[in-house]
Amino acid sequence: MTKEQIDQLLQINANKIAPEFIETIRERMENADEGAVNAAFAGLKGTTMMTIIAWLLGCYGVDRFMLGETGLGVAKLLTCGGCGIWGLIDIFTAAGRTRKYNANKILEQI
């Protein structure tokens, strides 16, 4: 991929990726196949949607299950979101956790 294509793709998806991973992703994209890069960026989860899911279904651990945190999802489900406290905290941290999940998923696929 060209530098311009990489910059454009990262700029479009900047709100879905944790900032601390941007440079690492950029370096890997320079050496990766264009098809693999496009596939890696195709299935990113939206931060707004994950925040809404944490708000509506957080006490059942659905937000944790969707981010691949099965153990924490089960714990959250069994404790009803930590009696509501854990669920409330997750509403405010859902966007950041989603950005890290997306960045790690991209790095795994490239």
Secondary structure, DSSP 4 states (H G I P E B T S, - for coil): --HHHHHHHHHHTGGGS-GGGHHHHHHHHHHS-HHHHHHHHHTPPPHHHHHHHHHHHGGGTHHHHHTT-HHHHHHHHHTHHHHTHHHHHHHHHHHHHHHHHHHHHHHHH-
